[in-house]
Amino acid sequence: MTYIVTENCHMCRFTDCVTVCPVDCFHGDDEMLYIDPEECIDCGACVPECPVEAIFAEEDLPPEQEKWLEINAEKAPDLPVVAEKMDPLPGAEEKKASLGL
């Protein structure tokens, strides 16, 4: 089992979650973060830290978000590790507000 970053992270890339990850399983590109399922230890520490509620346990993944399981598994291993807090992307606060968060 693993945790999954879903579409709410897309074009936000808040990095509050990476600061609590004990195994550095977060990887990122220019648009969002991903969790490497081979590195994730299923601790769940990241979930309450995500300000846009983009992270789910695999068993709690909403059906409409299931595609993100494969996307995280495919993308994360080839991207750099993100282990330190960074500025969110421009427009992230506006997206957060549009999500009602």
A tleap script that builds the chain and sets N, CA, C and O, in Angstrom:
source leaprc.protein.ff14SB
mol = sequence {
  NMET THR TYR ILE VAL THR GLU ASN CYS HIE
  MET CYS ARG PHE THR ASP CYS VAL THR VAL
  CYS PRO VAL ASP CYS PHE HIE GLY ASP ASP
  GLU MET LEU TYR ILE ASP PRO GLU GLU CYS
  ILE ASP CYS GLY ALA CYS VAL PRO GLU CYS
  PRO VAL GLU ALA ILE PHE ALA GLU GLU ASP
  LEU PRO PRO GLU GLN GLU LYS TRP LEU GLU
  ILE ASN ALA GLU LYS ALA PRO ASP LEU PRO
  VAL VAL ALA GLU LYS MET ASP PRO LEU PRO
  GLY ALA GLU GLU LYS LYS ALA SER LEU GLY
  CLEU
}
set mol.1.N position { 0.839 -1.173 0.000 }
set mol.1.CA position { 0.000 0.000 0.000 }
set mol.1.C position { 0.890 1.245 0.000 }
set mol.1.O position { 2.044 1.207 0.427 }
set mol.2.N position { 0.328 2.331 -0.484 }
set mol.2.CA position { 1.073 3.580 -0.582 }
set mol.2.C position { 0.112 4.759 -0.459 }
set mol.2.O position { -1.105 4.587 -0.397 }
set mol.3.N position { 0.670 5.922 -0.427 }
set mol.3.CA position { -0.106 7.148 -0.500 }
set mol.3.C position { 0.065 7.724 -1.907 }
set mol.3.O position { 1.082 7.500 -2.564 }
set mol.4.N position { -0.947 8.468 -2.355 }
set mol.4.CA position { -0.998 8.949 -3.726 }
set mol.4.C position { -1.243 10.458 -3.737 }
set mol.4.O position { -2.098 10.959 -3.007 }
set mol.5.N position { -0.491 11.176 -4.565 }
set mol.5.CA position { -0.759 12.594 -4.797 }
set mol.5.C position { -1.694 12.676 -5.996 }
set mol.5.O position { -1.445 12.061 -7.033 }
set mol.6.N position { -2.767 13.438 -5.847 }
set mol.6.CA position { -3.796 13.514 -6.889 }
set mol.6.C position { -3.856 14.911 -7.506 }
set mol.6.O position { -3.020 15.769 -7.221 }
set mol.7.N position { -4.855 15.117 -8.350 }
set mol.7.CA position { -4.936 16.310 -9.185 }
set mol.7.C position { -5.016 17.630 -8.436 }
set mol.7.O position { -4.690 18.662 -9.022 }
set mol.8.N position { -5.427 17.659 -7.188 }
set mol.8.CA position { -5.467 18.932 -6.464 }
set mol.8.C position { -4.079 19.552 -6.348 }
set mol.8.O position { -3.957 20.764 -6.175 }
set mol.9.N position { -3.038 18.739 -6.440 }
set mol.9.CA position { -1.666 19.252 -6.376 }
set mol.9.C position { -1.241 19.890 -7.691 }
set mol.9.O position { -0.336 20.724 -7.715 }
set mol.10.N position { -1.885 19.505 -8.776 }
set mol.10.CA position { -1.475 19.986 -10.097 }
set mol.10.C position { -1.545 21.507 -10.173 }
set mol.10.O position { -2.584 22.110 -9.906 }
set mol.11.N position { -0.444 22.099 -10.535 }
set mol.11.CA position { -0.256 23.538 -10.669 }
set mol.11.C position { -0.342 24.290 -9.334 }
set mol.11.O position { -0.540 25.504 -9.310 }
set mol.12.N position { -0.194 23.564 -8.239 }
set mol.12.CA position { -0.077 24.181 -6.906 }
set mol.12.C position { 1.326 23.930 -6.365 }
set mol.12.O position { 2.107 24.852 -6.129 }
set mol.13.N position { 1.608 22.661 -6.181 }
set mol.13.CA position { 2.880 22.174 -5.664 }
set mol.13.C position { 3.260 22.814 -4.328 }
set mol.13.O position { 4.377 23.298 -4.145 }
set mol.14.N position { 2.299 22.801 -3.404 }
set mol.14.CA position { 2.644 23.141 -2.026 }
set mol.14.C position { 3.561 22.024 -1.534 }
set mol.14.O position { 3.355 20.864 -1.891 }
set mol.15.N position { 4.548 22.340 -0.741 }
set mol.15.CA position { 5.504 21.317 -0.308 }
set mol.15.C position { 5.512 21.111 1.200 }
set mol.15.O position { 6.495 20.612 1.748 }
set mol.16.N position { 4.448 21.481 1.869 }
set mol.16.CA position { 4.352 21.260 3.313 }
set mol.16.C position { 4.523 19.768 3.636 }
set mol.16.O position { 5.107 19.410 4.659 }
set mol.17.N position { 4.016 18.918 2.765 }
set mol.17.CA position { 4.032 17.467 2.965 }
set mol.17.C position { 5.443 16.888 2.994 }
set mol.17.O position { 5.703 15.943 3.738 }
set mol.18.N position { 6.339 17.428 2.211 }
set mol.18.CA position { 7.671 16.829 2.102 }
set mol.18.C position { 8.481 17.002 3.379 }
set mol.18.O position { 9.378 16.205 3.656 }
set mol.19.N position { 8.177 18.029 4.155 }
set mol.19.CA position { 8.971 18.302 5.353 }
set mol.19.C position { 8.731 17.284 6.464 }
set mol.19.O position { 9.545 17.170 7.381 }
set mol.20.N position { 7.630 16.544 6.394 }
set mol.20.CA position { 7.330 15.551 7.431 }
set mol.20.C position { 7.588 14.117 6.969 }
set mol.20.O position { 7.441 13.181 7.755 }
set mol.21.N position { 7.966 13.939 5.723 }
set mol.21.CA position { 8.194 12.601 5.186 }
set mol.21.C position { 9.517 12.047 5.712 }
set mol.21.O position { 10.570 12.641 5.484 }
set mol.22.N position { 9.470 10.908 6.418 }
set mol.22.CA position { 10.701 10.360 6.987 }
set mol.22.C position { 11.591 9.631 5.982 }
set mol.22.O position { 12.730 9.290 6.303 }
set mol.23.N position { 11.086 9.386 4.769 }
set mol.23.CA position { 11.874 8.601 3.812 }
set mol.23.C position { 12.098 9.303 2.473 }
set mol.23.O position { 12.587 8.679 1.531 }
set mol.24.N position { 11.762 10.555 2.371 }
set mol.24.CA position { 11.974 11.312 1.135 }
set mol.24.C position { 11.390 10.613 -0.085 }
set mol.24.O position { 12.089 10.397 -1.076 }
set mol.25.N position { 10.108 10.259 -0.015 }
set mol.25.CA position { 9.469 9.566 -1.137 }
set mol.25.C position { 8.804 10.513 -2.114 }
set mol.25.O position { 8.238 10.066 -3.112 }
set mol.26.N position { 8.856 11.818 -1.853 }
set mol.26.CA position { 8.248 12.788 -2.758 }
set mol.26.C position { 9.225 13.181 -3.858 }
set mol.26.O position { 10.409 13.414 -3.612 }
set mol.27.N position { 8.706 13.247 -5.065 }
set mol.27.CA position { 9.468 13.665 -6.234 }
set mol.27.C position { 8.633 14.729 -6.926 }
set mol.27.O position { 7.412 14.756 -6.767 }
set mol.28.N position { 9.273 15.605 -7.690 }
set mol.28.CA position { 8.502 16.666 -8.305 }
set mol.28.C position { 8.981 17.072 -9.672 }
set mol.28.O position { 10.135 16.869 -10.047 }
set mol.29.N position { 8.041 17.663 -10.417 }
set mol.29.CA position { 8.362 18.270 -11.696 }
set mol.29.C position { 7.899 19.720 -11.657 }
set mol.29.O position { 7.643 20.255 -10.578 }
set mol.30.N position { 7.789 20.349 -12.790 }
set mol.30.CA position { 7.416 21.763 -12.838 }
set mol.30.C position { 5.954 22.013 -12.526 }
set mol.30.O position { 5.541 23.168 -12.416 }
set mol.31.N position { 5.147 20.944 -12.379 }
set mol.31.CA position { 3.714 21.115 -12.182 }
set mol.31.C position { 3.180 20.604 -10.860 }
set mol.31.O position { 2.186 21.127 -10.355 }
set mol.32.N position { 3.826 19.579 -10.280 }
set mol.32.CA position { 3.284 18.988 -9.053 }
set mol.32.C position { 4.264 18.014 -8.413 }
set mol.32.O position { 5.374 17.804 -8.902 }
set mol.33.N position { 3.821 17.426 -7.302 }
set mol.33.CA position { 4.587 16.397 -6.606 }
set mol.33.C position { 3.985 15.024 -6.889 }
set mol.33.O position { 2.826 14.904 -7.288 }
set mol.34.N position { 4.799 13.995 -6.674 }
set mol.34.CA position { 4.368 12.603 -6.827 }
set mol.34.C position { 5.003 11.809 -5.703 }
set mol.34.O position { 6.055 12.190 -5.191 }
set mol.35.N position { 4.379 10.718 -5.317 }
set mol.35.CA position { 4.947 9.820 -4.304 }
set mol.35.C position { 5.404 8.550 -4.990 }
set mol.35.O position { 4.655 7.939 -5.753 }
set mol.36.N position { 6.640 8.155 -4.715 }
set mol.36.CA position { 7.163 6.893 -5.237 }
set mol.36.C position { 6.653 5.761 -4.348 }
set mol.36.O position { 7.033 5.685 -3.179 }
set mol.37.N position { 5.797 4.875 -4.877 }
set mol.37.CA position { 5.228 3.803 -4.051 }
set mol.37.C position { 6.268 2.812 -3.545 }
set mol.37.O position { 6.027 2.103 -2.568 }
set mol.38.N position { 7.417 2.760 -4.199 }
set mol.38.CA position { 8.484 1.857 -3.744 }
set mol.38.C position { 9.216 2.437 -2.535 }
set mol.38.O position { 9.854 1.695 -1.788 }
set mol.39.N position { 9.135 3.733 -2.337 }
set mol.39.CA position { 9.814 4.394 -1.221 }
set mol.39.C position { 8.882 4.701 -0.054 }
set mol.39.O position { 9.322 4.757 1.094 }
set mol.40.N position { 7.607 4.898 -0.340 }
set mol.40.CA position { 6.630 5.267 0.687 }
set mol.40.C position { 6.496 4.143 1.720 }
set mol.40.O position { 6.370 2.970 1.369 }
set mol.41.N position { 6.526 4.529 3.004 }
set mol.41.CA position { 6.392 3.525 4.077 }
set mol.41.C position { 5.000 3.551 4.705 }
set mol.41.O position { 4.779 2.961 5.762 }
set mol.42.N position { 4.079 4.227 4.057 }
set mol.42.CA position { 2.681 4.246 4.482 }
set mol.42.C position { 2.463 4.831 5.877 }
set mol.42.O position { 1.591 4.372 6.614 }
set mol.43.N position { 3.246 5.830 6.236 }
set mol.43.CA position { 3.097 6.412 7.572 }
set mol.43.C position { 1.930 7.391 7.648 }
set mol.43.O position { 1.345 7.570 8.716 }
set mol.44.N position { 1.583 8.028 6.524 }
set mol.44.CA position { 0.464 8.959 6.497 }
set mol.44.C position { 0.749 10.332 7.068 }
set mol.44.O position { -0.165 11.149 7.177 }
set mol.45.N position { 1.988 10.609 7.435 }
set mol.45.CA position { 2.322 11.909 8.027 }
set mol.45.C position { 2.044 13.067 7.072 }
set mol.45.O position { 1.779 14.186 7.514 }
set mol.46.N position { 2.101 12.809 5.791 }
set mol.46.CA position { 1.929 13.858 4.788 }
set mol.46.C position { 0.483 14.317 4.621 }
set mol.46.O position { 0.239 15.469 4.261 }
set mol.47.N position { -0.461 13.444 4.875 }
set mol.47.CA position { -1.866 13.736 4.578 }
set mol.47.C position { -2.364 15.007 5.264 }
set mol.47.O position { -2.894 15.880 4.578 }
set mol.48.N position { -2.224 15.153 6.567 }
set mol.48.CA position { -2.763 16.371 7.194 }
set mol.48.C position { -1.978 17.641 6.856 }
set mol.48.O position { -2.451 18.748 7.114 }
set mol.49.N position { -0.796 17.488 6.285 }
set mol.49.CA position { 0.026 18.652 5.952 }
set mol.49.C position { -0.330 19.266 4.606 }
set mol.49.O position { 0.051 20.405 4.336 }
set mol.50.N position { -1.045 18.549 3.764 }
set mol.50.CA position { -1.359 19.040 2.421 }
set mol.50.C position { -2.489 20.058 2.492 }
set mol.50.O position { -3.608 19.711 2.869 }
set mol.51.N position { -2.211 21.312 2.135 }
set mol.51.CA position { -3.237 22.353 2.241 }
set mol.51.C position { -4.333 22.273 1.174 }
set mol.51.O position { -5.335 22.981 1.270 }
set mol.52.N position { -4.155 21.422 0.161 }
set mol.52.CA position { -5.178 21.292 -0.880 }
set mol.52.C position { -5.789 19.887 -0.904 }
set mol.52.O position { -6.459 19.514 -1.867 }
set mol.53.N position { -5.556 19.119 0.150 }
set mol.53.CA position { -6.149 17.779 0.305 }
set mol.53.C position { -5.939 16.922 -0.935 }
set mol.53.O position { -6.874 16.316 -1.455 }
set mol.54.N position { -4.680 16.884 -1.403 }
set mol.54.CA position { -4.346 16.153 -2.621 }
set mol.54.C position { -3.815 14.750 -2.357 }
set mol.54.O position { -3.623 13.988 -3.305 }
set mol.55.N position { -3.570 14.385 -1.102 }
set mol.55.CA position { -2.926 13.103 -0.797 }
set mol.55.C position { -3.917 12.147 -0.152 }
set mol.55.O position { -4.620 12.497 0.796 }
set mol.56.N position { -3.956 10.933 -0.686 }
set mol.56.CA position { -4.857 9.897 -0.187 }
set mol.56.C position { -4.103 8.598 0.017 }
set mol.56.O position { -3.152 8.302 -0.707 }
set mol.57.N position { -4.531 7.818 1.012 }
set mol.57.CA position { -4.069 6.440 1.127 }
set mol.57.C position { -4.645 5.677 -0.050 }
set mol.57.O position { -5.755 5.971 -0.494 }
set mol.58.N position { -3.916 4.714 -0.555 }
set mol.58.CA position { -4.372 3.954 -1.718 }
set mol.58.C position { -5.783 3.401 -1.523 }
set mol.58.O position { -6.599 3.448 -2.443 }
set mol.59.N position { -6.073 2.880 -0.339 }
set mol.59.CA position { -7.396 2.290 -0.106 }
set mol.59.C position { -8.503 3.336 0.016 }
set mol.59.O position { -9.682 2.991 -0.068 }
set mol.60.N position { -8.148 4.599 0.212 }
set mol.60.CA position { -9.130 5.672 0.332 }
set mol.60.C position { -9.233 6.529 -0.934 }
set mol.60.O position { -9.942 7.535 -0.954 }
set mol.61.N position { -8.533 6.130 -1.968 }
set mol.61.CA position { -8.505 6.896 -3.200 }
set mol.61.C position { -9.889 6.924 -3.840 }
set mol.61.O position { -10.444 5.869 -4.145 }
set mol.62.N position { -10.462 8.121 -4.049 }
set mol.62.CA position { -11.769 8.193 -4.702 }
set mol.62.C position { -11.696 7.585 -6.109 }
set mol.62.O position { -10.678 7.720 -6.788 }
set mol.63.N position { -12.754 6.928 -6.542 }
set mol.63.CA position { -12.731 6.278 -7.862 }
set mol.63.C position { -12.304 7.199 -9.000 }
set mol.63.O position { -11.601 6.768 -9.914 }
set mol.64.N position { -12.720 8.454 -8.954 }
set mol.64.CA position { -12.359 9.379 -10.027 }
set mol.64.C position { -10.890 9.795 -9.995 }
set mol.64.O position { -10.409 10.454 -10.916 }
set mol.65.N position { -10.179 9.412 -8.938 }
set mol.65.CA position { -8.760 9.747 -8.794 }
set mol.65.C position { -7.843 8.544 -9.004 }
set mol.65.O position { -6.625 8.673 -8.882 }
set mol.66.N position { -8.404 7.387 -9.315 }
set mol.66.CA position { -7.609 6.150 -9.400 }
set mol.66.C position { -6.487 6.216 -10.426 }
set mol.66.O position { -5.475 5.532 -10.271 }
set mol.67.N position { -6.642 7.019 -11.464 }
set mol.67.CA position { -5.584 7.118 -12.475 }
set mol.67.C position { -4.272 7.629 -11.879 }
set mol.67.O position { -3.195 7.370 -12.415 }
set mol.68.N position { -4.375 8.364 -10.757 }
set mol.68.CA position { -3.180 8.939 -10.141 }
set mol.68.C position { -2.281 7.893 -9.494 }
set mol.68.O position { -1.098 8.157 -9.278 }
set mol.69.N position { -2.802 6.732 -9.186 }
set mol.69.CA position { -1.971 5.651 -8.653 }
set mol.69.C position { -0.894 5.287 -9.673 }
set mol.69.O position { 0.286 5.190 -9.333 }
set mol.70.N position { -1.300 5.090 -10.903 }
set mol.70.CA position { -0.365 4.746 -11.969 }
set mol.70.C position { 0.534 5.930 -12.328 }
set mol.70.O position { 1.728 5.757 -12.576 }
set mol.71.N position { -0.037 7.116 -12.354 }
set mol.71.CA position { 0.757 8.304 -12.693 }
set mol.71.C position { 1.888 8.502 -11.686 }
set mol.71.O position { 3.025 8.756 -12.081 }
set mol.72.N position { 1.590 8.389 -10.388 }
set mol.72.CA position { 2.631 8.534 -9.368 }
set mol.72.C position { 3.708 7.471 -9.546 }
set mol.72.O position { 4.900 7.776 -9.505 }
set mol.73.N position { 3.286 6.217 -9.745 }
set mol.73.CA position { 4.238 5.108 -9.884 }
set mol.73.C position { 5.131 5.272 -11.107 }
set mol.73.O position { 6.307 4.908 -11.070 }
set mol.74.N position { 4.584 5.815 -12.186 }
set mol.74.CA position { 5.364 5.991 -13.410 }
set mol.74.C position { 6.302 7.192 -13.347 }
set mol.74.O position { 7.454 7.107 -13.771 }
set mol.75.N position { 5.814 8.300 -12.823 }
set mol.75.CA position { 6.591 9.543 -12.877 }
set mol.75.C position { 7.629 9.683 -11.765 }
set mol.75.O position { 8.755 10.111 -12.019 }
set mol.76.N position { 7.262 9.327 -10.546 }
set mol.76.CA position { 8.122 9.609 -9.393 }
set mol.76.C position { 9.555 9.088 -9.534 }
set mol.76.O position { 10.490 9.846 -9.274 }
set mol.77.N position { 9.770 7.841 -9.931 }
set mol.77.CA position { 11.149 7.332 -9.952 }
set mol.77.C position { 12.098 8.098 -10.873 }
set mol.77.O position { 13.309 8.086 -10.652 }
set mol.78.N position { 11.577 8.750 -11.884 }
set mol.78.CA position { 12.432 9.452 -12.842 }
set mol.78.C position { 12.617 10.933 -12.534 }
set mol.78.O position { 13.297 11.643 -13.274 }
set mol.79.N position { 12.016 11.398 -11.447 }
set mol.79.CA position { 12.083 12.816 -11.096 }
set mol.79.C position { 12.940 13.022 -9.854 }
set mol.79.O position { 13.132 12.087 -9.078 }
set mol.80.N position { 13.456 14.228 -9.656 }
set mol.80.CA position { 14.271 14.496 -8.468 }
set mol.80.C position { 13.449 14.450 -7.182 }
set mol.80.O position { 12.262 14.776 -7.168 }
set mol.81.N position { 14.107 14.040 -6.117 }
set mol.81.CA position { 13.495 14.030 -4.791 }
set mol.81.C position { 13.264 15.472 -4.355 }
set mol.81.O position { 14.103 16.345 -4.579 }
set mol.82.N position { 12.123 15.704 -3.733 }
set mol.82.CA position { 11.822 17.004 -3.139 }
set mol.82.C position { 11.704 16.752 -1.643 }
set mol.82.O position { 10.738 16.140 -1.187 }
set mol.83.N position { 12.681 17.221 -0.881 }
set mol.83.CA position { 12.713 16.949 0.549 }
set mol.83.C position { 12.687 18.216 1.397 }
set mol.83.O position { 12.621 18.144 2.624 }
set mol.84.N position { 12.740 19.365 0.749 }
set mol.84.CA position { 12.726 20.626 1.480 }
set mol.84.C position { 11.588 21.504 0.967 }
set mol.84.O position { 11.212 21.446 -0.204 }
set mol.85.N position { 11.058 22.309 1.865 }
set mol.85.CA position { 9.955 23.201 1.516 }
set mol.85.C position { 10.412 24.201 0.459 }
set mol.85.O position { 11.493 24.784 0.543 }
set mol.86.N position { 9.548 24.378 -0.536 }
set mol.86.CA position { 9.783 25.333 -1.608 }
set mol.86.C position { 8.569 26.242 -1.708 }
set mol.86.O position { 7.517 25.943 -1.143 }
set mol.87.N position { 8.708 27.336 -2.415 }
set mol.87.CA position { 7.556 28.192 -2.658 }
set mol.87.C position { 6.573 27.451 -3.558 }
set mol.87.O position { 6.989 26.762 -4.489 }
set mol.88.N position { 5.275 27.584 -3.291 }
set mol.88.CA position { 4.294 26.983 -4.209 }
set mol.88.C position { 4.343 27.688 -5.556 }
set mol.88.O position { 4.933 28.760 -5.692 }
set mol.89.N position { 3.725 27.078 -6.532 }
set mol.89.CA position { 3.690 27.673 -7.862 }
set mol.89.C position { 2.826 28.936 -7.868 }
set mol.89.O position { 1.916 29.074 -7.050 }
set mol.90.N position { 3.112 29.851 -8.789 }
set mol.90.CA position { 2.244 31.031 -8.922 }
set mol.90.C position { 0.809 30.565 -9.189 }
set mol.90.O position { 0.577 29.666 -9.997 }
set mol.91.N position { -0.123 31.178 -8.514 }
set mol.91.CA position { -1.523 30.806 -8.676 }
set mol.91.C position { -1.992 29.724 -7.723 }
set mol.91.O position { -3.173 29.374 -7.723 }
set mol.92.N position { -1.093 29.185 -6.909 }
set mol.92.CA position { -1.451 28.087 -6.001 }
set mol.92.C position { -2.477 28.527 -4.965 }
set mol.92.O position { -3.410 27.781 -4.669 }
set mol.93.N position { -2.321 29.706 -4.419 }
set mol.93.CA position { -3.281 30.178 -3.415 }
set mol.93.C position { -4.671 30.361 -4.038 }
set mol.93.O position { -5.686 30.076 -3.403 }
set mol.94.N position { -4.704 30.834 -5.274 }
set mol.94.CA position { -5.975 31.003 -5.961 }
set mol.94.C position { -6.637 29.643 -6.225 }
set mol.94.O position { -7.851 29.499 -6.081 }
set mol.95.N position { -5.832 28.655 -6.609 }
set mol.95.CA position { -6.399 27.317 -6.831 }
set mol.95.C position { -6.921 26.752 -5.512 }
set mol.95.O position { -8.004 26.168 -5.470 }
set mol.96.N position { -6.156 26.923 -4.443 }
set mol.96.CA position { -6.591 26.462 -3.129 }
set mol.96.C position { -7.945 27.085 -2.777 }
set mol.96.O position { -8.848 26.391 -2.309 }
set mol.97.N position { -8.080 28.368 -2.998 }
set mol.97.CA position { -9.354 29.056 -2.707 }
set mol.97.C position { -10.474 28.532 -3.600 }
set mol.97.O position { -11.612 28.399 -3.150 }
set mol.98.N position { -10.165 28.236 -4.850 }
set mol.98.CA position { -11.194 27.727 -5.763 }
set mol.98.C position { -11.671 26.325 -5.357 }
set mol.98.O position { -12.777 25.910 -5.702 }
set mol.99.N position { -10.820 25.613 -4.625 }
set mol.99.CA position { -11.178 24.285 -4.119 }
set mol.99.C position { -11.975 24.384 -2.806 }
set mol.99.O position { -12.439 23.378 -2.270 }
set mol.100.N position { -12.121 25.609 -2.306 }
set mol.100.CA position { -12.854 25.825 -1.070 }
set mol.100.C position { -12.046 25.477 0.160 }
set mol.100.O position { -12.606 25.147 1.206 }
set mol.101.N position { -10.733 25.549 0.039 }
set mol.101.CA position { -9.864 25.175 1.163 }
set mol.101.C position { -9.107 26.363 1.715 }
set mol.101.O position { -8.335 26.217 2.663 }
savepdb mol mol.pdb
quit
